[in-house]
Amino acid sequence: ITPTVSIAPSARINNHQVKVESRVVDEKSPSSSSALAFFNRKVPEPEPVAVIIQGVGEEGCALPSPSGVNTLPEPLQALVVLGIVAALGVSSAAFSGFLEDITMKYEWVQTWRYTWPLLGAIYVAAGATHFTLQDAYENIFPSPKAWGIWYLPGSPEFHVKWTGVAEALGGLGLCIGGALDAFAPVSFTSPNILSEAGILSDSAAALLILTVAITPANIFMYTHGAKLPIEGPEVPVVGHAIRGIFQVIVIGLLYQMGQGTFDALLSS
């Protein structure tokens, strides 16, 4: 870089001859280099700060949940989970027995069979959401060692996908079997999938087993506050209780619909 030279041989100020010295500015001098470096330096960008949201991700589900269960010692958490499973089982069996009793006593109750295709459509739609809301369903998959007892091989993505496919296929079976049961001639023989009970009963039995299999995810939402959808609000304890009641009703209905399959498999 060529030095910049500014020379003024002389100048007249107030009638006095003044000699102006030459000045040389070298851009390579240490002072100028440090000045340029100061103005050209880049301000480092701030490091992104990870935000932990309650009920989202493994870290978020480790925060105190609305139920407070995940703040208990792990042995107590395990007892709570086992208690919930037992309560769901007993309640579902009781409701299924009640439903069977009133179906036998009152003929008009049997008309509820015409709603089975509707239940099948709901399951098909629910299965589809496993792919449209996959991240949200993976969020409610129990964290490793949740409650001190949970372990299941396979990734959350794998389990979300296969349960979605199973829900959709089971729901489709309910739609087909329910439509045949309601509108096909009495002489028509329903196709079999798992047993001689027919596609409707087989699909209902498969969906019941699937509903039981995904129950830990529902319990994890209660104990750890896991969110579905992720952007949704926290579900209060009352909301989880209402969902539990609906689960009891669904299990009772599915058992009544799939009882023929269970009887056929047990007797074979």
N, C-alpha and C positions, 0 to 999 in steps of 0.2 A: 504494500500500500504506500503510495507516494505521500510524503508529509505535505501538509498544507502550510504555505508560507504567506504571511501578510506583512508587507513592508510599506511604510510611509516615511520617505526620506526626511521630510520636514513639513512643518505646518506653522501658520502664523496665527497666534491667539493674542488678542489685545496688543497688537503691534510688536509682539515679542516673537523672535524666532525660536521655535521649540523643535528639538530633535526627537523624533519618535523612534524608539528602538524597534527592531524587527522581532517578531514573535513567531515561534515555530511550535505548531501543535502536532504531536505525533500520536496518531490513533493507536499505535502499538504500545504506548506508554502504560505502565501499570495503573495509573489513576484513571485514564480514559477507559481502559479495558474493564475495570471494576465498575465504572459508571454504566457502561453499556450492558454489562452482565446484570446489573441491578434492574435496569428497565426491561431487559429482554427475558428475564427469568419467568418460568411458568409456575403459576400457583398450583400446588398439588390439589387434586380433586379429593373431597372428603370420602372416606371409606363408607360404603353403604351399611346402614345399621339394620340388623335383622330384627324384625318386629314379630314378637310371639303373640298370637291371638288365641284366646281361650277357646279350646275345643277344635283347633285346627292344627294338624300335624302331631307328631309324637310329643314335641315340647309343649304345645298348647293343651294337649290332653293330660299332661302331667300337672297343669295348674289346677287349683281347687275347683271342682265342678259345682254346679248348683245343688246337686244332691249331697255333696261332701263325702261321698263314699271313697273316692280315690285319696282322701287324706287319712283314711284309717290304716292301721297296720295291715299288711297283706293277708295274714291269716283271717282277720275279720272281713276283709274284702271278699275272700274266697267263700266265707260262710254266707255273706249277703248274696253272692251270685247263686250259690246252691239253694238258698232259700227262695230266690226268685224263680229258679227253674222248677223247684218242687211246687210252688204256688201255681205256676202256669200249668203244670201237668195235672194237678188235682182239679183246678178250676175247669180246664178243658174237658176232662173226663166227666165232670159233673154236668157241664152244659150239654155235652154230647148225649148223655143219658136222658136229660130233660127233653132234648130235641127229639130223640127216638120215641119217648113216651107220648109226647103230644102228637107226633106224626101218626102213631098207631091209633090214638083215640079220636082224632079229628081229621076227617077226610080232606077238609079244605086246606089244612096245613100242607098237604102233599103238593099243592100247586106251586110251592116254592121251588120245585124242580125246574119250572120253566125259567127261572132266573139263573140257572147254572151257566148258560152261555155268556151271560153278562159278567159273571165272576171270572170266567175264562178270559174275556176281553181285558179285564182289569189286570190279570196276571201277564198277558201278552204285553200290555203297555208298560207294566212295571219292569218286565225283562228288558225291554228296549231302553229304558232309562239307565240300565247298567252300562250302556255304551255312550249315551249322550251326556250322562253325569258321572262318568267313570271316576274322576278325581274325587268327587264327593263320596261315592261308595267306598273307595279305598280309604278315605279318611275315617270311616266308622269301623273299619276292620281292626279288631283288637290289637294293640301294640304287643310286641313280644314280651312275655312274662307278665302280662296284665293280670291283676289280682294275685300274682305270685304263682299261678298255675297254668296260664295259657301258653300253649305251644301248638302250632299247626304248620306242617311243612308246606312250602309253596308261597309265592309272593302274593300280596294283596291284589295285584292286577290279575293274576291267574284266577284267584277265587271269585273276584268280581265278575270276570268274563264267563266262567263256566256256570255260575249261579244265574246269570242273566239269560244265557241260552236255555238252561233248564226251566226257568220260569216261563219263558216265551213258549217253549215246546209243550210244557204242561198246560199252560193256558189255552193253547191251540187245541190240545186234546179235549179240554173241557168244552170248548166252543163246538167242536165237531160232535163229541159224544152227547152233549146237552141238546143240540139241535136234533140229533137222531132220536134221542129218548123222547123228545117232546112232539116231533112231527112225523117220524117214520112209522110205517105200519107195525103192528104188534108182531107180525111174523118175521120182521126184519131182524137179522142177527148182527149185532154190533161187532166190529173188528176187535180182535184182542191184541194187546201189546205185552202186558206182563202176566196176565192170567186169563182164564175163561170168563171172568166177570165183565169184560168188555173195555173199550177205550175210555169211556167216561169214568168208570170206577178206577181203572188203572192210573189215569191221569190225576185223579183226586188223591189217590194214595201216594203217588210220587210227589205231588205238591205238598202234602202234609209232611212227608219226610224232609223235603227241602225247607219248609217253614221252620221245622225244629232245628235243622242244621244251621240256619242263619240267625237263630235266636241270640247267640253270643254277641253279634254285632248290635242288635237292639239293646241288649243289656249294657254293652260298652257305652252306648250313647247316654244311658242313664247314669252309670257309675263315673264316667270320665268326661261327660259333657261333650262328646264328639258331635260335630255338626253335620247335618244333611238337610239342605244344601250348605255348602261352606259359608256362603254369604248370609245365611239365615240367622235369625236371632237365637238366643239361648232358649232351650225348651225347659219350662219349669217342671217341677216334680209332678204336678197335676197332669201335665201333658203326657208324661211318660206313663202315668197310671191309666189314662184314657187309651193310649196306644196298646197297653197290656190287655185291657178289656177287649179291644177289637181283635187282638191276636188270639185270645181265648175263643171268641166267637168263630173266627176263621178256622181254627184247628178243629173245633167241634163240628162245623159244617163239612169240612173236608173228610173227617172221619166217617160221618154218616154217608157221604157220597162214595167213599172208597172202601167201605166196610166189606163189600163183596170180594175185593181184591185181597184184603188182609185175611179174610176167612179162607179163601182159596189157597193162598200161599201157606198158611199155617196147617191146613189139612193135607197138603201134598207131601 
